[in-house]
Amino acid sequence: MCPLSLIGFIIAFIACAHIALTIDKSEQKGVIYTFDGIEREILNKVNFPE
């Protein structure tokens, strides 16, 4: 069983990678992610259908 700190590090890395991958998209809007029970307002650049 992996230590919780390692799992938390992996989750944080995936979240940062997701933000880095979506930051270059057009039609940018603000989205709110719920991460570990904490609501964080992150300005992600994602495409929303209009």
BADOVEX-89006 format. One record per atom (N, C-alpha, C, CB): residue number from 1; chain; atom name; x, y, z. Coordinates in Angstrom, 2 decimals, decimal comma. Atoms other than C-alpha are relative to their C-alpha. Glycine has a CB too. Example, Ala and Ser with C-alpha at 12.3 -4.5 7.8 and 13.67 -1.06 7.14 Angstrom:
# residues 2
 pos unit site       X       Y       Z
   1    A    N    0,89   -1,19    0,00
   1    A   CA   12,30   -4,50    7,80
   1    A    C    0,90    1,20    0,00
   1    A   CB   -0,99    0,03    1,25
   2    A    N   -0,82   -1,19   -0,06
   2    A   CA   13,67   -1,06    7,14
   2    A    C   -0,77    1,09    0,73
   2    A   CB    0,41    0,46   -1,42
//
This chain:
# residues 50
 pos unit site       X       Y       Z
   1    A    N    0,84   -1,19    0,00
   1    A   CA    0,00    0,00    0,00
   1    A    C    0,88    1,25    0,00
   1    A   CB   -0,96    0,00    1,23
   2    A    N   -0,80   -1,22    0,13
   2    A   CA    1,37    3,37   -1,04
   2    A    C   -0,30    0,96    1,14
   2    A   CB   -0,26    0,68   -1,35
   3    A    N    0,25   -1,04   -1,00
   3    A   CA    1,80    6,12    1,54
   3    A    C   -0,89    1,10   -0,57
   3    A   CB    1,33    0,60    0,50
   4    A    N    0,96   -1,01    0,47
   4    A   CA   -0,82    8,86    1,36
   4    A    C    0,69    1,19   -0,62
   4    A   CB   -0,88    0,46    1,15
   5    A    N   -0,71   -1,14    0,56
   5    A   CA    1,78   11,51    0,65
   5    A    C    0,36   -0,24   -1,47
   5    A   CB    1,28    0,29    0,81
   6    A    N   -0,31    0,34    1,39
   6    A   CA    2,80    9,69   -2,53
   6    A    C   -1,25    0,11   -0,86
   6    A   CB    0,60   -1,41   -0,09
   7    A    N    1,26   -0,09    0,74
   7    A   CA   -0,83    9,40   -3,63
   7    A    C   -0,39    1,46   -0,21
   7    A   CB   -1,12   -0,76    0,74
   8    A    N    0,31   -1,42    0,11
   8    A   CA   -1,38   13,08   -2,91
   8    A    C    0,89    0,70   -1,02
   8    A   CB    0,12    0,68    1,35
   9    A    N   -0,93   -0,59    0,96
   9    A   CA    1,71   14,00   -4,91
   9    A    C   -0,40   -0,35   -1,43
   9    A   CB    1,43   -0,48    0,28
  10    A    N    0,41    0,44    1,34
  10    A   CA    0,51   11,96   -7,90
  10    A    C   -1,26    0,74   -0,44
  10    A   CB   -0,24   -1,53   -0,02
  11    A    N    1,24   -0,71    0,34
  11    A   CA   -2,95   13,55   -7,76
  11    A    C    0,30    1,46   -0,33
  11    A   CB   -1,00   -0,09    1,17
  12    A    N   -0,36   -1,40    0,25
  12    A   CA   -1,42   17,04   -7,57
  12    A    C    0,72    0,14   -1,34
  12    A   CB    0,88    0,54    1,14
  13    A    N   -0,73   -0,03    1,27
  13    A   CA    0,89   16,24  -10,50
  13    A    C   -0,96   -0,12   -1,18
  13    A   CB    1,04   -1,12   -0,05
  14    A    N    0,99    0,18    1,07
  14    A   CA   -2,04   15,03  -12,63
  14    A    C   -0,83    1,27   -0,17
  14    A   CB   -0,92   -1,21    0,31
  15    A    N    0,79   -1,23    0,07
  15    A   CA   -4,04   18,15  -11,75
  15    A    C    0,80    1,11   -0,69
  15    A   CB   -0,42    0,45    1,41
  16    A    N   -0,85   -1,02    0,62
  16    A   CA   -1,12   20,42  -12,72
  16    A    C    0,19   -0,28   -1,48
  16    A   CB    1,36    0,07    0,70
  17    A    N   -0,16    0,37    1,40
  17    A   CA   -0,61   18,50  -15,96
  17    A    C   -1,27    0,32   -0,78
  17    A   CB    0,36   -1,50   -0,13
  18    A    N    1,27   -0,29    0,65
  18    A   CA   -4,32   18,86  -16,77
  18    A    C   -0,15    1,49   -0,24
  18    A   CB   -1,18   -0,53    0,85
  19    A    N    0,08   -1,46    0,15
  19    A   CA   -4,18   22,61  -16,18
  19    A    C    0,96    0,46   -1,10
  19    A   CB    0,33    0,70    1,33
  20    A    N   -0,99   -0,39    1,00
  20    A   CA   -1,03   22,89  -18,31
  20    A    C   -0,46   -0,37   -1,41
  20    A   CB    1,35   -0,66    0,30
  21    A    N    0,46    0,44    1,32
  21    A   CA   -2,65   20,95  -21,16
  21    A    C   -1,19    0,82   -0,48
  21    A   CB   -0,37   -1,47    0,04
  22    A    N    1,20   -0,72    0,42
  22    A   CA   -5,87   22,96  -21,13
  22    A    C    0,20    1,50   -0,04
  22    A   CB   -1,14   -0,32    0,93
  23    A    N   -0,20   -1,45   -0,12
  23    A   CA   -4,29   26,39  -20,67
  23    A    C    0,16    0,66   -1,37
  23    A   CB    1,22    0,30    0,87
  24    A    N   -0,23   -0,58    1,32
  24    A   CA   -3,61   26,85  -24,39
  24    A    C   -1,23   -0,05   -0,89
  24    A   CB    1,13   -0,71   -0,67
  25    A    N    1,19    0,11    0,85
  25    A   CA   -7,15   26,19  -25,62
  25    A    C   -0,69    1,35   -0,12
  25    A   CB   -0,97   -1,05    0,56
  26    A    N    0,74   -1,24    0,19
  26    A   CA   -9,34   28,94  -27,00
  26    A    C   -1,34   -0,07    0,72
  26    A   CB   -0,20    0,30   -1,50
  27    A    N    1,30   -0,08   -0,69
  27    A   CA  -12,75   30,04  -25,68
  27    A    C    0,16   -0,25    1,49
  27    A   CB   -1,01   -1,02   -0,60
  28    A    N   -0,32    0,24   -1,40
  28    A   CA  -11,47   30,36  -22,15
  28    A    C   -1,13    0,44    0,92
  28    A   CB    1,28    0,72    0,39
  29    A    N    1,03   -0,31   -1,00
  29    A   CA  -13,92   30,29  -19,25
  29    A    C    0,51   -0,46    1,36
  29    A   CB   -1,36   -0,70   -0,35
  30    A    N   -0,40    0,40   -1,34
  30    A   CA  -13,65   29,92  -15,50
  30    A    C   -0,80   -1,21    0,45
  30    A   CB   -0,20    1,15    0,99
  31    A    N    0,67    1,18   -0,53
  31    A   CA  -14,45   26,57  -13,94
  31    A    C    0,42   -0,19    1,45
  31    A   CB    0,33   -1,26   -0,84
  32    A    N   -0,29    0,26   -1,40
  32    A   CA  -14,59   25,47  -10,34
  32    A    C    0,19   -1,50    0,18
  32    A   CB   -1,13    0,54    0,93
  33    A    N   -0,27    1,41   -0,26
  33    A   CA  -12,98   22,17   -9,40
  33    A    C   -0,13   -0,28    1,48
  33    A   CB    1,41   -0,39   -0,50
  34    A    N    0,01    0,44   -1,39
  34    A   CA  -13,64   20,27   -6,21
  34    A    C    1,15   -0,99    0,15
  34    A   CB   -1,38   -0,65    0,41
  35    A    N   -1,21    0,80   -0,11
  35    A   CA  -10,27   18,84   -5,18
  35    A    C    0,25   -0,30    1,47
  35    A   CB    1,22    0,73   -0,62
  36    A    N   -0,17    0,43   -1,39
  36    A   CA   -9,94   16,82   -1,97
  36    A    C   -0,97    0,72    0,94
  36    A   CB    1,43    0,25    0,45
  37    A    N    1,02   -0,64   -0,83
  37    A   CA  -13,15   18,41   -0,66
  37    A    C    0,18    1,50    0,10
  37    A   CB    0,02   -0,59    1,35
  38    A    N   -0,24   -1,44   -0,06
  38    A   CA  -11,75   21,90   -1,19
  38    A    C   -0,37    0,60   -1,35
  38    A   CB    1,49    0,32    0,37
  39    A    N    0,38   -0,62    1,27
  39    A   CA  -13,40   24,10   -3,79
  39    A    C    1,03    1,06   -0,36
  39    A   CB   -1,42    0,63    0,09
  40    A    N   -0,99   -0,98    0,46
  40    A   CA  -10,78   25,95   -5,77
  40    A    C   -0,49    0,58   -1,31
  40    A   CB    1,42   -0,65   -0,16
  41    A    N    0,39   -0,63    1,24
  41    A   CA  -11,62   28,47   -8,42
  41    A    C    1,23    0,10   -0,88
  41    A   CB   -0,64    1,41    0,25
  42    A    N   -1,15    0,02    0,90
  42    A   CA   -9,24   27,81  -11,28
  42    A    C   -0,45    0,50   -1,36
  42    A   CB    0,61   -1,44   -0,10
  43    A    N    0,34   -0,50    1,33
  43    A   CA   -9,35   29,80  -14,48
  43    A    C    0,63   -0,91   -1,04
  43    A   CB    0,45    1,46   -0,19
  44    A    N   -0,47    0,92    1,03
  44    A   CA   -9,02   26,95  -16,93
  44    A    C   -0,50    0,47   -1,34
  44    A   CB   -0,47   -1,45    0,28
  45    A    N    0,41   -0,38    1,32
  45    A   CA   -9,15   27,56  -20,61
  45    A    C   -0,54   -1,23   -0,70
  45    A   CB    1,18    0,64   -0,79
  46    A    N    0,64    1,18    0,58
  46    A   CA  -11,64   24,99  -21,80
  46    A    C   -1,07    0,43   -0,98
  46    A   CB   -0,59   -0,91    1,10
  47    A    N    1,03   -0,29    0,99
  47    A   CA  -14,10   24,83  -24,67
  47    A    C   -1,35   -0,47    0,50
  47    A   CB    0,33   -0,67   -1,34
  48    A    N    1,37    0,34   -0,39
  48    A   CA  -17,75   24,97  -23,66
  48    A    C   -0,90    0,09   -1,23
  48    A   CB   -0,51    0,92    1,14
  49    A    N    0,98   -0,11    1,10
  49    A   CA  -20,52   24,23  -26,16
  49    A    C   -0,95    1,16    0,26
  49    A   CB   -0,81   -1,33   -0,16
  50    A    N    0,86   -1,17   -0,20
  50    A   CA  -22,63   27,32  -26,75
  50    A    C   -1,37   -0,22   -0,60
  50    A   CB    0,63    1,24   -0,60
//
